[in-house]
Amino acid sequence: MLGFSLQKIIVLGLLIAAVWYGFKYIGRLQRVDRGERKKGERTMGERVRKAARERSGVTDAEIIEDTEKCPRCGTFIPVGSECSCKRR
Ligand SMILES: [Zn+2]
């Protein structure tokens, strides 16, 4: 007998993989934080949001709100919202 079972080797392998991917993920988060993101690289949160948008069939272009010019001050504001100049 070798003293350790196949099961233990598998668990050990999974642990090493988890630590390895954990470090890679943390490294990526730190790069994104510093603005050193690689081309096309996304954080986990950004990937989840992108996947959610793709599932709902909404593209980035459709999310951008329409704006209209405020008749009083000329600032562009989202359609249907009130410009802050009216509250002054
Ligand atoms: Zn205004």
PDB file of the backbone (N, CA, C, O) and the ligand in Angstrom, with CONECT records:
HET     ZN  A 101       1
ATOM      1  N   MET A   1       0.845  -1.208   0.000  1.00  0.00           N
ATOM      2  CA  MET A   1       0.000   0.000   0.000  1.00  0.00           C
ATOM      3  C   MET A   1       0.873   1.249   0.000  1.00  0.00           C
ATOM      4  O   MET A   1       1.963   1.264   0.572  1.00  0.00           O
ATOM      5  N   LEU A   2       0.385   2.268  -0.635  1.00  0.00           N
ATOM      6  CA  LEU A   2       1.158   3.504  -0.724  1.00  0.00           C
ATOM      7  C   LEU A   2       0.926   4.427   0.472  1.00  0.00           C
ATOM      8  O   LEU A   2       1.680   5.375   0.696  1.00  0.00           O
ATOM      9  N   GLY A   3      -0.123   4.136   1.233  1.00  0.00           N
ATOM     10  CA  GLY A   3      -0.367   4.952   2.426  1.00  0.00           C
ATOM     11  C   GLY A   3      -1.371   6.055   2.189  1.00  0.00           C
ATOM     12  O   GLY A   3      -1.833   6.673   3.148  1.00  0.00           O
ATOM     13  N   PHE A   4      -1.724   6.323   0.951  1.00  0.00           N
ATOM     14  CA  PHE A   4      -2.789   7.305   0.690  1.00  0.00           C
ATOM     15  C   PHE A   4      -3.644   6.818  -0.480  1.00  0.00           C
ATOM     16  O   PHE A   4      -3.142   6.218  -1.430  1.00  0.00           O
ATOM     17  N   SER A   5      -4.910   7.082  -0.390  1.00  0.00           N
ATOM     18  CA  SER A   5      -5.845   6.546  -1.369  1.00  0.00           C
ATOM     19  C   SER A   5      -5.985   7.476  -2.574  1.00  0.00           C
ATOM     20  O   SER A   5      -5.585   8.640  -2.529  1.00  0.00           O
ATOM     21  N   LEU A   6      -6.549   6.950  -3.627  1.00  0.00           N
ATOM     22  CA  LEU A   6      -6.811   7.733  -4.833  1.00  0.00           C
ATOM     23  C   LEU A   6      -7.703   8.930  -4.513  1.00  0.00           C
ATOM     24  O   LEU A   6      -7.531  10.022  -5.055  1.00  0.00           O
ATOM     25  N   GLN A   7      -8.674   8.688  -3.606  1.00  0.00           N
ATOM     26  CA  GLN A   7      -9.598   9.759  -3.210  1.00  0.00           C
ATOM     27  C   GLN A   7      -8.842  10.961  -2.638  1.00  0.00           C
ATOM     28  O   GLN A   7      -9.145  12.113  -2.951  1.00  0.00           O
ATOM     29  N   LYS A   8      -7.855  10.664  -1.795  1.00  0.00           N
ATOM     30  CA  LYS A   8      -7.090  11.757  -1.177  1.00  0.00           C
ATOM     31  C   LYS A   8      -6.289  12.518  -2.232  1.00  0.00           C
ATOM     32  O   LYS A   8      -6.143  13.738  -2.153  1.00  0.00           O
ATOM     33  N   ILE A   9      -5.773  11.786  -3.220  1.00  0.00           N
ATOM     34  CA  ILE A   9      -5.004  12.445  -4.281  1.00  0.00           C
ATOM     35  C   ILE A   9      -5.914  13.380  -5.079  1.00  0.00           C
ATOM     36  O   ILE A   9      -5.520  14.487  -5.447  1.00  0.00           O
ATOM     37  N   ILE A  10      -7.140  12.915  -5.340  1.00  0.00           N
ATOM     38  CA  ILE A  10      -8.095  13.739  -6.101  1.00  0.00           C
ATOM     39  C   ILE A  10      -8.440  15.006  -5.319  1.00  0.00           C
ATOM     40  O   ILE A  10      -8.456  16.105  -5.873  1.00  0.00           O
ATOM     41  N   VAL A  11      -8.716  14.834  -4.018  1.00  0.00           N
ATOM     42  CA  VAL A  11      -9.060  15.991  -3.177  1.00  0.00           C
ATOM     43  C   VAL A  11      -7.902  16.971  -3.135  1.00  0.00           C
ATOM     44  O   VAL A  11      -8.097  18.184  -3.216  1.00  0.00           O
ATOM     45  N   LEU A  12      -6.685  16.433  -3.007  1.00  0.00           N
ATOM     46  CA  LEU A  12      -5.493  17.289  -2.974  1.00  0.00           C
ATOM     47  C   LEU A  12      -5.353  18.048  -4.295  1.00  0.00           C
ATOM     48  O   LEU A  12      -5.032  19.236  -4.311  1.00  0.00           O
ATOM     49  N   GLY A  13      -5.596  17.350  -5.388  1.00  0.00           N
ATOM     50  CA  GLY A  13      -5.521  17.984  -6.703  1.00  0.00           C
ATOM     51  C   GLY A  13      -6.527  19.112  -6.844  1.00  0.00           C
ATOM     52  O   GLY A  13      -6.211  20.176  -7.376  1.00  0.00           O
ATOM     53  N   LEU A  14      -7.749  18.872  -6.362  1.00  0.00           N
ATOM     54  CA  LEU A  14      -8.796  19.901  -6.425  1.00  0.00           C
ATOM     55  C   LEU A  14      -8.414  21.111  -5.581  1.00  0.00           C
ATOM     56  O   LEU A  14      -8.641  22.254  -5.978  1.00  0.00           O
ATOM     57  N   LEU A  15      -7.823  20.846  -4.399  1.00  0.00           N
ATOM     58  CA  LEU A  15      -7.398  21.942  -3.514  1.00  0.00           C
ATOM     59  C   LEU A  15      -6.339  22.802  -4.197  1.00  0.00           C
ATOM     60  O   LEU A  15      -6.406  24.031  -4.169  1.00  0.00           O
ATOM     61  N   ILE A  16      -5.358  22.133  -4.812  1.00  0.00           N
ATOM     62  CA  ILE A  16      -4.295  22.876  -5.497  1.00  0.00           C
ATOM     63  C   ILE A  16      -4.891  23.702  -6.636  1.00  0.00           C
ATOM     64  O   ILE A  16      -4.518  24.859  -6.835  1.00  0.00           O
ATOM     65  N   ALA A  17      -5.823  23.097  -7.384  1.00  0.00           N
ATOM     66  CA  ALA A  17      -6.467  23.810  -8.486  1.00  0.00           C
ATOM     67  C   ALA A  17      -7.237  25.018  -7.960  1.00  0.00           C
ATOM     68  O   ALA A  17      -7.184  26.097  -8.549  1.00  0.00           O
ATOM     69  N   ALA A  18      -7.964  24.832  -6.835  1.00  0.00           N
ATOM     70  CA  ALA A  18      -8.750  25.934  -6.264  1.00  0.00           C
ATOM     71  C   ALA A  18      -7.839  27.081  -5.846  1.00  0.00           C
ATOM     72  O   ALA A  18      -8.143  28.245  -6.107  1.00  0.00           O
ATOM     73  N   VAL A  19      -6.721  26.755  -5.194  1.00  0.00           N
ATOM     74  CA  VAL A  19      -5.779  27.798  -4.764  1.00  0.00           C
ATOM     75  C   VAL A  19      -5.187  28.498  -5.987  1.00  0.00           C
ATOM     76  O   VAL A  19      -5.074  29.724  -6.019  1.00  0.00           O
ATOM     77  N   TRP A  20      -4.814  27.713  -6.983  1.00  0.00           N
ATOM     78  CA  TRP A  20      -4.219  28.248  -8.211  1.00  0.00           C
ATOM     79  C   TRP A  20      -5.170  29.231  -8.898  1.00  0.00           C
ATOM     80  O   TRP A  20      -4.785  30.348  -9.245  1.00  0.00           O
ATOM     81  N   TYR A  21      -6.423  28.793  -9.089  1.00  0.00           N
ATOM     82  CA  TYR A  21      -7.389  29.668  -9.752  1.00  0.00           C
ATOM     83  C   TYR A  21      -7.758  30.858  -8.868  1.00  0.00           C
ATOM     84  O   TYR A  21      -8.036  31.949  -9.366  1.00  0.00           O
ATOM     85  N   GLY A  22      -7.757  30.640  -7.557  1.00  0.00           N
ATOM     86  CA  GLY A  22      -8.030  31.733  -6.625  1.00  0.00           C
ATOM     87  C   GLY A  22      -7.003  32.839  -6.769  1.00  0.00           C
ATOM     88  O   GLY A  22      -7.345  34.020  -6.834  1.00  0.00           O
ATOM     89  N   PHE A  23      -5.722  32.438  -6.818  1.00  0.00           N
ATOM     90  CA  PHE A  23      -4.652  33.426  -6.964  1.00  0.00           C
ATOM     91  C   PHE A  23      -4.748  34.138  -8.312  1.00  0.00           C
ATOM     92  O   PHE A  23      -4.554  35.350  -8.400  1.00  0.00           O
ATOM     93  N   LYS A  24      -5.049  33.372  -9.354  1.00  0.00           N
ATOM     94  CA  LYS A  24      -5.182  33.986 -10.674  1.00  0.00           C
ATOM     95  C   LYS A  24      -6.306  35.018 -10.680  1.00  0.00           C
ATOM     96  O   LYS A  24      -6.182  36.093 -11.266  1.00  0.00           O
ATOM     97  N   TYR A  25      -7.410  34.662 -10.011  1.00  0.00           N
ATOM     98  CA  TYR A  25      -8.559  35.565  -9.987  1.00  0.00           C
ATOM     99  C   TYR A  25      -8.242  36.846  -9.200  1.00  0.00           C
ATOM    100  O   TYR A  25      -8.585  37.949  -9.625  1.00  0.00           O
ATOM    101  N   ILE A  26      -7.583  36.678  -8.048  1.00  0.00           N
ATOM    102  CA  ILE A  26      -7.227  37.848  -7.240  1.00  0.00           C
ATOM    103  C   ILE A  26      -6.272  38.751  -8.021  1.00  0.00           C
ATOM    104  O   ILE A  26      -6.400  39.975  -7.994  1.00  0.00           O
ATOM    105  N   GLY A  27      -5.317  38.138  -8.713  1.00  0.00           N
ATOM    106  CA  GLY A  27      -4.373  38.900  -9.531  1.00  0.00           C
ATOM    107  C   GLY A  27      -5.085  39.707 -10.601  1.00  0.00           C
ATOM    108  O   GLY A  27      -4.723  40.851 -10.876  1.00  0.00           O
ATOM    109  N   ARG A  28      -6.104  39.101 -11.204  1.00  0.00           N
ATOM    110  CA  ARG A  28      -6.861  39.793 -12.251  1.00  0.00           C
ATOM    111  C   ARG A  28      -7.641  40.964 -11.657  1.00  0.00           C
ATOM    112  O   ARG A  28      -7.676  42.049 -12.236  1.00  0.00           O
ATOM    113  N   LEU A  29      -8.269  40.739 -10.491  1.00  0.00           N
ATOM    114  CA  LEU A  29      -9.021  41.822  -9.834  1.00  0.00           C
ATOM    115  C   LEU A  29      -8.107  42.998  -9.534  1.00  0.00           C
ATOM    116  O   LEU A  29      -8.483  44.154  -9.730  1.00  0.00           O
ATOM    117  N   GLN A  30      -6.880  42.692  -9.048  1.00  0.00           N
ATOM    118  CA  GLN A  30      -5.944  43.768  -8.709  1.00  0.00           C
ATOM    119  C   GLN A  30      -5.508  44.519  -9.953  1.00  0.00           C
ATOM    120  O   GLN A  30      -5.369  45.742  -9.923  1.00  0.00           O
ATOM    121  N   ARG A  31      -5.290  43.793 -11.056  1.00  0.00           N
ATOM    122  CA  ARG A  31      -4.925  44.457 -12.311  1.00  0.00           C
ATOM    123  C   ARG A  31      -6.031  45.387 -12.784  1.00  0.00           C
ATOM    124  O   ARG A  31      -5.774  46.520 -13.191  1.00  0.00           O
ATOM    125  N   VAL A  32      -7.277  44.893 -12.725  1.00  0.00           N
ATOM    126  CA  VAL A  32      -8.415  45.701 -13.168  1.00  0.00           C
ATOM    127  C   VAL A  32      -8.527  46.946 -12.282  1.00  0.00           C
ATOM    128  O   VAL A  32      -8.807  48.041 -12.769  1.00  0.00           O
ATOM    129  N   ASP A  33      -8.301  46.762 -10.956  1.00  0.00           N
ATOM    130  CA  ASP A  33      -8.338  47.876 -10.005  1.00  0.00           C
ATOM    131  C   ASP A  33      -7.322  48.950 -10.369  1.00  0.00           C
ATOM    132  O   ASP A  33      -7.602  50.145 -10.265  1.00  0.00           O
ATOM    133  N   ARG A  34      -6.146  48.518 -10.794  1.00  0.00           N
ATOM    134  CA  ARG A  34      -5.088  49.473 -11.132  1.00  0.00           C
ATOM    135  C   ARG A  34      -5.241  50.017 -12.533  1.00  0.00           C
ATOM    136  O   ARG A  34      -4.450  50.854 -12.967  1.00  0.00           O
ATOM    137  N   GLY A  35      -6.266  49.545 -13.252  1.00  0.00           N
ATOM    138  CA  GLY A  35      -6.467  49.998 -14.621  1.00  0.00           C
ATOM    139  C   GLY A  35      -5.520  49.338 -15.603  1.00  0.00           C
ATOM    140  O   GLY A  35      -5.260  49.874 -16.680  1.00  0.00           O
ATOM    141  N   GLU A  36      -4.996  48.157 -15.230  1.00  0.00           N
ATOM    142  CA  GLU A  36      -4.065  47.456 -16.119  1.00  0.00           C
ATOM    143  C   GLU A  36      -4.733  46.231 -16.726  1.00  0.00           C
ATOM    144  O   GLU A  36      -4.090  45.207 -16.957  1.00  0.00           O
ATOM    145  N   ARG A  37      -5.998  46.348 -16.972  1.00  0.00           N
ATOM    146  CA  ARG A  37      -6.791  45.259 -17.525  1.00  0.00           C
ATOM    147  C   ARG A  37      -6.267  44.854 -18.905  1.00  0.00           C
ATOM    148  O   ARG A  37      -5.951  45.698 -19.744  1.00  0.00           O
ATOM    149  N   LYS A  38      -6.185  43.546 -19.111  1.00  0.00           N
ATOM    150  CA  LYS A  38      -5.810  43.078 -20.451  1.00  0.00           C
ATOM    151  C   LYS A  38      -6.978  43.296 -21.394  1.00  0.00           C
ATOM    152  O   LYS A  38      -8.126  43.398 -20.961  1.00  0.00           O
ATOM    153  N   LYS A  39      -6.686  43.366 -22.680  1.00  0.00           N
ATOM    154  CA  LYS A  39      -7.730  43.608 -23.674  1.00  0.00           C
ATOM    155  C   LYS A  39      -8.823  42.540 -23.572  1.00  0.00           C
ATOM    156  O   LYS A  39      -8.553  41.341 -23.643  1.00  0.00           O
ATOM    157  N   GLY A  40     -10.067  43.010 -23.404  1.00  0.00           N
ATOM    158  CA  GLY A  40     -11.205  42.083 -23.363  1.00  0.00           C
ATOM    159  C   GLY A  40     -11.351  41.333 -22.055  1.00  0.00           C
ATOM    160  O   GLY A  40     -12.225  40.474 -21.936  1.00  0.00           O
ATOM    161  N   GLU A  41     -10.514  41.636 -21.065  1.00  0.00           N
ATOM    162  CA  GLU A  41     -10.573  40.928 -19.792  1.00  0.00           C
ATOM    163  C   GLU A  41     -11.686  41.494 -18.917  1.00  0.00           C
ATOM    164  O   GLU A  41     -11.838  42.711 -18.812  1.00  0.00           O
ATOM    165  N   ARG A  42     -12.460  40.618 -18.291  1.00  0.00           N
ATOM    166  CA  ARG A  42     -13.569  41.056 -17.453  1.00  0.00           C
ATOM    167  C   ARG A  42     -13.446  40.468 -16.064  1.00  0.00           C
ATOM    168  O   ARG A  42     -12.912  39.373 -15.885  1.00  0.00           O
ATOM    169  N   THR A  43     -13.947  41.209 -15.072  1.00  0.00           N
ATOM    170  CA  THR A  43     -14.031  40.636 -13.737  1.00  0.00           C
ATOM    171  C   THR A  43     -15.241  39.716 -13.689  1.00  0.00           C
ATOM    172  O   THR A  43     -16.073  39.721 -14.596  1.00  0.00           O
ATOM    173  N   MET A  44     -15.331  38.923 -12.622  1.00  0.00           N
ATOM    174  CA  MET A  44     -16.444  37.989 -12.486  1.00  0.00           C
ATOM    175  C   MET A  44     -17.781  38.726 -12.539  1.00  0.00           C
ATOM    176  O   MET A  44     -18.714  38.276 -13.205  1.00  0.00           O
ATOM    177  N   GLY A  45     -17.876  39.864 -11.833  1.00  0.00           N
ATOM    178  CA  GLY A  45     -19.123  40.625 -11.792  1.00  0.00           C
ATOM    179  C   GLY A  45     -19.526  41.130 -13.165  1.00  0.00           C
ATOM    180  O   GLY A  45     -20.700  41.096 -13.533  1.00  0.00           O
ATOM    181  N   GLU A  46     -18.545  41.597 -13.912  1.00  0.00           N
ATOM    182  CA  GLU A  46     -18.840  42.098 -15.256  1.00  0.00           C
ATOM    183  C   GLU A  46     -19.297  40.974 -16.167  1.00  0.00           C
ATOM    184  O   GLU A  46     -20.177  41.161 -17.007  1.00  0.00           O
ATOM    185  N   ARG A  47     -18.687  39.792 -15.993  1.00  0.00           N
ATOM    186  CA  ARG A  47     -19.098  38.645 -16.805  1.00  0.00           C
ATOM    187  C   ARG A  47     -20.526  38.235 -16.486  1.00  0.00           C
ATOM    188  O   ARG A  47     -21.301  37.912 -17.386  1.00  0.00           O
ATOM    189  N   VAL A  48     -20.876  38.249 -15.193  1.00  0.00           N
ATOM    190  CA  VAL A  48     -22.230  37.858 -14.775  1.00  0.00           C
ATOM    191  C   VAL A  48     -23.245  38.828 -15.363  1.00  0.00           C
ATOM    192  O   VAL A  48     -24.287  38.415 -15.874  1.00  0.00           O
ATOM    193  N   ARG A  49     -22.933  40.133 -15.288  1.00  0.00           N
ATOM    194  CA  ARG A  49     -23.866  41.130 -15.831  1.00  0.00           C
ATOM    195  C   ARG A  49     -24.018  40.970 -17.343  1.00  0.00           C
ATOM    196  O   ARG A  49     -25.122  41.081 -17.876  1.00  0.00           O
ATOM    197  N   LYS A  50     -22.896  40.705 -18.035  1.00  0.00           N
ATOM    198  CA  LYS A  50     -22.938  40.551 -19.477  1.00  0.00           C
ATOM    199  C   LYS A  50     -23.793  39.326 -19.839  1.00  0.00           C
ATOM    200  O   LYS A  50     -24.603  39.373 -20.764  1.00  0.00           O
ATOM    201  N   ALA A  51     -23.597  38.238 -19.097  1.00  0.00           N
ATOM    202  CA  ALA A  51     -24.365  37.022 -19.364  1.00  0.00           C
ATOM    203  C   ALA A  51     -25.854  37.265 -19.121  1.00  0.00           C
ATOM    204  O   ALA A  51     -26.702  36.770 -19.863  1.00  0.00           O
ATOM    205  N   ALA A  52     -26.164  38.035 -18.069  1.00  0.00           N
ATOM    206  CA  ALA A  52     -27.564  38.327 -17.753  1.00  0.00           C
ATOM    207  C   ALA A  52     -28.203  39.155 -18.863  1.00  0.00           C
ATOM    208  O   ALA A  52     -29.353  38.931 -19.241  1.00  0.00           O
ATOM    209  N   ARG A  53     -27.436  40.114 -19.377  1.00  0.00           N
ATOM    210  CA  ARG A  53     -27.951  40.940 -20.477  1.00  0.00           C
ATOM    211  C   ARG A  53     -28.190  40.086 -21.716  1.00  0.00           C
ATOM    212  O   ARG A  53     -29.206  40.236 -22.394  1.00  0.00           O
ATOM    213  N   GLU A  54     -27.248  39.187 -22.008  1.00  0.00           N
ATOM    214  CA  GLU A  54     -27.390  38.353 -23.199  1.00  0.00           C
ATOM    215  C   GLU A  54     -28.589  37.422 -23.072  1.00  0.00           C
ATOM    216  O   GLU A  54     -29.292  37.164 -24.049  1.00  0.00           O
ATOM    217  N   ARG A  55     -28.822  36.914 -21.843  1.00  0.00           N
ATOM    218  CA  ARG A  55     -29.972  36.035 -21.624  1.00  0.00           C
ATOM    219  C   ARG A  55     -31.277  36.782 -21.841  1.00  0.00           C
ATOM    220  O   ARG A  55     -32.217  36.235 -22.417  1.00  0.00           O
ATOM    221  N   SER A  56     -31.341  38.034 -21.382  1.00  0.00           N
ATOM    222  CA  SER A  56     -32.587  38.792 -21.500  1.00  0.00           C
ATOM    223  C   SER A  56     -32.737  39.402 -22.888  1.00  0.00           C
ATOM    224  O   SER A  56     -33.766  40.008 -23.187  1.00  0.00           O
ATOM    225  N   GLY A  57     -31.725  39.251 -23.738  1.00  0.00           N
ATOM    226  CA  GLY A  57     -31.802  39.729 -25.114  1.00  0.00           C
ATOM    227  C   GLY A  57     -31.656  41.230 -25.249  1.00  0.00           C
ATOM    228  O   GLY A  57     -32.014  41.800 -26.280  1.00  0.00           O
ATOM    229  N   VAL A  58     -31.133  41.876 -24.219  1.00  0.00           N
ATOM    230  CA  VAL A  58     -30.948  43.323 -24.280  1.00  0.00           C
ATOM    231  C   VAL A  58     -29.482  43.615 -24.599  1.00  0.00           C
ATOM    232  O   VAL A  58     -28.585  43.097 -23.934  1.00  0.00           O
ATOM    233  N   THR A  59     -29.247  44.419 -25.585  1.00  0.00           N
ATOM    234  CA  THR A  59     -27.868  44.765 -25.926  1.00  0.00           C
ATOM    235  C   THR A  59     -27.477  46.049 -25.205  1.00  0.00           C
ATOM    236  O   THR A  59     -28.328  46.768 -24.682  1.00  0.00           O
ATOM    237  N   ASP A  60     -26.189  46.320 -25.187  1.00  0.00           N
ATOM    238  CA  ASP A  60     -25.679  47.540 -24.546  1.00  0.00           C
ATOM    239  C   ASP A  60     -26.361  48.776 -25.109  1.00  0.00           C
ATOM    240  O   ASP A  60     -26.704  49.694 -24.364  1.00  0.00           O
ATOM    241  N   ALA A  61     -26.557  48.802 -26.410  1.00  0.00           N
ATOM    242  CA  ALA A  61     -27.106  49.993 -27.059  1.00  0.00           C
ATOM    243  C   ALA A  61     -28.515  50.296 -26.558  1.00  0.00           C
ATOM    244  O   ALA A  61     -28.906  51.458 -26.455  1.00  0.00           O
ATOM    245  N   GLU A  62     -29.274  49.249 -26.249  1.00  0.00           N
ATOM    246  CA  GLU A  62     -30.650  49.462 -25.812  1.00  0.00           C
ATOM    247  C   GLU A  62     -30.742  49.960 -24.374  1.00  0.00           C
ATOM    248  O   GLU A  62     -31.752  50.532 -23.963  1.00  0.00           O
ATOM    249  N   ILE A  63     -29.657  49.731 -23.606  1.00  0.00           N
ATOM    250  CA  ILE A  63     -29.667  50.142 -22.199  1.00  0.00           C
ATOM    251  C   ILE A  63     -29.464  51.645 -22.080  1.00  0.00           C
ATOM    252  O   ILE A  63     -29.967  52.276 -21.150  1.00  0.00           O
ATOM    253  N   ILE A  64     -28.729  52.211 -23.019  1.00  0.00           N
ATOM    254  CA  ILE A  64     -28.473  53.646 -22.965  1.00  0.00           C
ATOM    255  C   ILE A  64     -29.803  54.394 -23.056  1.00  0.00           C
ATOM    256  O   ILE A  64     -30.585  54.195 -23.986  1.00  0.00           O
ATOM    257  N   GLU A  65     -30.038  55.248 -22.080  1.00  0.00           N
ATOM    258  CA  GLU A  65     -31.315  55.951 -22.014  1.00  0.00           C
ATOM    259  C   GLU A  65     -31.381  57.083 -23.035  1.00  0.00           C
ATOM    260  O   GLU A  65     -30.373  57.706 -23.367  1.00  0.00           O
ATOM    261  N   ASP A  66     -32.575  57.326 -23.514  1.00  0.00           N
ATOM    262  CA  ASP A  66     -32.772  58.488 -24.371  1.00  0.00           C
ATOM    263  C   ASP A  66     -32.705  59.735 -23.507  1.00  0.00           C
ATOM    264  O   ASP A  66     -33.153  59.738 -22.360  1.00  0.00           O
ATOM    265  N   THR A  67     -32.148  60.777 -24.063  1.00  0.00           N
ATOM    266  CA  THR A  67     -32.071  62.028 -23.303  1.00  0.00           C
ATOM    267  C   THR A  67     -32.812  63.119 -24.063  1.00  0.00           C
ATOM    268  O   THR A  67     -33.008  63.046 -25.277  1.00  0.00           O
ATOM    269  N   GLU A  68     -33.206  64.112 -23.320  1.00  0.00           N
ATOM    270  CA  GLU A  68     -33.835  65.274 -23.948  1.00  0.00           C
ATOM    271  C   GLU A  68     -33.225  66.532 -23.331  1.00  0.00           C
ATOM    272  O   GLU A  68     -32.688  66.505 -22.224  1.00  0.00           O
ATOM    273  N   LYS A  69     -33.318  67.599 -24.055  1.00  0.00           N
ATOM    274  CA  LYS A  69     -32.724  68.846 -23.599  1.00  0.00           C
ATOM    275  C   LYS A  69     -33.699  69.549 -22.662  1.00  0.00           C
ATOM    276  O   LYS A  69     -34.881  69.691 -22.974  1.00  0.00           O
ATOM    277  N   CYS A  70     -33.195  69.985 -21.517  1.00  0.00           N
ATOM    278  CA  CYS A  70     -34.034  70.726 -20.586  1.00  0.00           C
ATOM    279  C   CYS A  70     -34.367  72.081 -21.198  1.00  0.00           C
ATOM    280  O   CYS A  70     -33.468  72.810 -21.617  1.00  0.00           O
ATOM    281  N   PRO A  71     -35.656  72.423 -21.251  1.00  0.00           N
ATOM    282  CA  PRO A  71     -36.037  73.711 -21.867  1.00  0.00           C
ATOM    283  C   PRO A  71     -35.517  74.927 -21.097  1.00  0.00           C
ATOM    284  O   PRO A  71     -35.421  76.017 -21.663  1.00  0.00           O
ATOM    285  N   ARG A  72     -35.180  74.757 -19.821  1.00  0.00           N
ATOM    286  CA  ARG A  72     -34.738  75.909 -19.033  1.00  0.00           C
ATOM    287  C   ARG A  72     -33.240  76.145 -19.118  1.00  0.00           C
ATOM    288  O   ARG A  72     -32.789  77.261 -19.376  1.00  0.00           O
ATOM    289  N   CYS A  73     -32.458  75.064 -18.894  1.00  0.00           N
ATOM    290  CA  CYS A  73     -31.012  75.269 -18.793  1.00  0.00           C
ATOM    291  C   CYS A  73     -30.240  74.626 -19.931  1.00  0.00           C
ATOM    292  O   CYS A  73     -29.047  74.886 -20.087  1.00  0.00           O
ATOM    293  N   GLY A  74     -30.901  73.782 -20.736  1.00  0.00           N
ATOM    294  CA  GLY A  74     -30.214  73.199 -21.875  1.00  0.00           C
ATOM    295  C   GLY A  74     -29.406  71.952 -21.569  1.00  0.00           C
ATOM    296  O   GLY A  74     -28.753  71.407 -22.459  1.00  0.00           O
ATOM    297  N   THR A  75     -29.436  71.486 -20.319  1.00  0.00           N
ATOM    298  CA  THR A  75     -28.718  70.267 -19.955  1.00  0.00           C
ATOM    299  C   THR A  75     -29.471  69.052 -20.482  1.00  0.00           C
ATOM    300  O   THR A  75     -30.701  69.018 -20.444  1.00  0.00           O
ATOM    301  N   PHE A  76     -28.740  68.056 -20.974  1.00  0.00           N
ATOM    302  CA  PHE A  76     -29.403  66.833 -21.429  1.00  0.00           C
ATOM    303  C   PHE A  76     -29.696  65.929 -20.239  1.00  0.00           C
ATOM    304  O   PHE A  76     -28.796  65.591 -19.470  1.00  0.00           O
ATOM    305  N   ILE A  77     -30.962  65.538 -20.090  1.00  0.00           N
ATOM    306  CA  ILE A  77     -31.403  64.708 -18.970  1.00  0.00           C
ATOM    307  C   ILE A  77     -32.171  63.517 -19.526  1.00  0.00           C
ATOM    308  O   ILE A  77     -32.716  63.602 -20.626  1.00  0.00           O
ATOM    309  N   PRO A  78     -32.229  62.388 -18.776  1.00  0.00           N
ATOM    310  CA  PRO A  78     -32.994  61.235 -19.255  1.00  0.00           C
ATOM    311  C   PRO A  78     -34.461  61.600 -19.477  1.00  0.00           C
ATOM    312  O   PRO A  78     -35.055  62.325 -18.679  1.00  0.00           O
ATOM    313  N   VAL A  79     -35.039  61.095 -20.564  1.00  0.00           N
ATOM    314  CA  VAL A  79     -36.430  61.402 -20.896  1.00  0.00           C
ATOM    315  C   VAL A  79     -37.339  61.002 -19.733  1.00  0.00           C
ATOM    316  O   VAL A  79     -37.221  59.904 -19.190  1.00  0.00           O
ATOM    317  N   GLY A  80     -38.232  61.895 -19.363  1.00  0.00           N
ATOM    318  CA  GLY A  80     -39.194  61.609 -18.303  1.00  0.00           C
ATOM    319  C   GLY A  80     -38.709  61.991 -16.924  1.00  0.00           C
ATOM    320  O   GLY A  80     -39.498  61.983 -15.979  1.00  0.00           O
ATOM    321  N   SER A  81     -37.425  62.329 -16.773  1.00  0.00           N
ATOM    322  CA  SER A  81     -36.949  62.740 -15.455  1.00  0.00           C
ATOM    323  C   SER A  81     -36.932  64.253 -15.386  1.00  0.00           C
ATOM    324  O   SER A  81     -36.940  64.949 -16.401  1.00  0.00           O
ATOM    325  N   GLU A  82     -36.908  64.745 -14.145  1.00  0.00           N
ATOM    326  CA  GLU A  82     -36.962  66.189 -13.972  1.00  0.00           C
ATOM    327  C   GLU A  82     -35.565  66.754 -13.820  1.00  0.00           C
ATOM    328  O   GLU A  82     -34.739  66.187 -13.104  1.00  0.00           O
ATOM    329  N   CYS A  83     -35.299  67.831 -14.466  1.00  0.00           N
ATOM    330  CA  CYS A  83     -33.975  68.454 -14.354  1.00  0.00           C
ATOM    331  C   CYS A  83     -33.826  69.105 -12.986  1.00  0.00           C
ATOM    332  O   CYS A  83     -34.789  69.618 -12.415  1.00  0.00           O
ATOM    333  N   SER A  84     -32.594  69.074 -12.471  1.00  0.00           N
ATOM    334  CA  SER A  84     -32.370  69.609 -11.132  1.00  0.00           C
ATOM    335  C   SER A  84     -32.563  71.118 -11.081  1.00  0.00           C
ATOM    336  O   SER A  84     -32.705  71.680  -9.995  1.00  0.00           O
ATOM    337  N   CYS A  85     -32.572  71.793 -12.239  1.00  0.00           N
ATOM    338  CA  CYS A  85     -32.701  73.253 -12.222  1.00  0.00           C
ATOM    339  C   CYS A  85     -34.101  73.682 -11.806  1.00  0.00           C
ATOM    340  O   CYS A  85     -34.295  74.815 -11.366  1.00  0.00           O
ATOM    341  N   LYS A  86     -35.100  72.769 -11.942  1.00  0.00           N
ATOM    342  CA  LYS A  86     -36.471  73.114 -11.574  1.00  0.00           C
ATOM    343  C   LYS A  86     -36.671  73.191 -10.065  1.00  0.00           C
ATOM    344  O   LYS A  86     -37.604  73.833  -9.583  1.00  0.00           O
ATOM    345  N   ARG A  87     -35.780  72.525  -9.323  1.00  0.00           N
ATOM    346  CA  ARG A  87     -35.930  72.473  -7.871  1.00  0.00           C
ATOM    347  C   ARG A  87     -35.237  73.628  -7.190  1.00  0.00           C
ATOM    348  O   ARG A  87     -35.373  73.800  -5.979  1.00  0.00           O
ATOM    349  N   ARG A  88     -34.502  74.417  -7.933  1.00  0.00           N
ATOM    350  CA  ARG A  88     -33.805  75.513  -7.298  1.00  0.00           C
ATOM    351  C   ARG A  88     -34.745  76.694  -7.098  1.00  0.00           C
ATOM    352  O   ARG A  88     -34.334  77.728  -6.570  1.00  0.00           O
TER     353      ARG A  88
HETATM  354 ZN    ZN A 101     -32.682  72.275 -16.421  1.00  0.00          ZN2+
END
